[in-house]
Amino acid sequence: MKYIWLPMTAALMTSFTVSAQETSSPQLSSEQVIADKEMSHDDVTQLYKDLDYDQVKTASDQCHNSNRKQGVNSIGCELDTDRDGVFDHNDQCPDTPSNRPVNFLGCAADSDDDGVIDPNDKCPLTPLGTLVDAQGCKIDNDLDKDGVMNSDDQCPNTPAGSKVNHNGCIPEAIALANIVFDTGSYEIRDDQVDFLQQDIKALKDLETEEVLLITGHTDAIGKESDNMTLSWNRASSVKKYLVSESSLFEASRIYLLGAGESQPIASNTSVNGRQQNRRIHLEVMPSNQLPENAQLVLP
């Protein structure tokens, strides 16, 4: 036993000696080295070749905390392709022309917040909330200066100084609507709605004690009694349209009247004449001037 043990002990001792010799100058971890204030510049450079792992040696890296997922340039800084001061990964406008001021998103600034960037803005000090055109200048919302905005103005070229109604038109007490009805029908056809709207747009706004009278007329084709009924129904259809499609006329201030074929304005012997006679007459008048047989509803 003694003869065998001694060589094993010697072998172990020999192994220990080699290990001790091999580790006499141990490789220290980064944390250990940081505490070693006696390390030379070369030792530090060797240990910390690339602190932020951006493939640029620390000695040449001017941006030591680069995002690992972003590309960097030759000095270790994140890329800014258009050189506007905003890194590419944050840049919402990556092709901004050089030397153009940008905001934090890398886009050309819009100093007055009107939706037009400063380089294209011909009116850079537009007050906040002002509607502007493509050049950043205030849109004139009332071109004819009649007090009615362009979007609501049915008569956009009213002469300066004219008194207008809610549609921007010079108010009229009377409007004549020659809309087309199907033969024997009183329903307002879809293709006639725009014409009716155009015919009534100039009606003056109702003042106190004023009402709107709608009178229906027909041509002389058919029985007189049937035409009288038809004229009342046509007047009623126009009233229903005004009440349902416009808040400008209250139903209680719109009166009906049927005139049948009794008041032609053209000859009933021609197609054109008969068309002129099939009409709707609208008139704003004081309530005390209404015809005796005018009604709020069909008789």
Buried (B, 14 or more C-beta within 10 A) or exposed (E): EEEEEEEEEEEEEEEEEEEEEEEEEEEBEEEEBEEEEEBEEEEBEEBBEBBBEBEBEBEEBEBBEBEEEBBBBEEBBBBBEBEBEBBBEEBEBBEBEEEBEBBEEBBBBBEBEBEBBBEEBEBBEBEEEBEBEEEBBEEEEBEBEBEBEEEEBBBEEBEEEBEBBBBBBBBBEEBBBBBEBEEEEBEBEEEBEEBBBEBBBBBBEBEEEBBBBBBBBBBBBEEEEBBBBBBBBBBBBBBEBBBEEEEBBEEEBBBBBBBBBEEBEBEBEEEEBBEBBBBBBBBBBEEEEBEEEBBEEEE
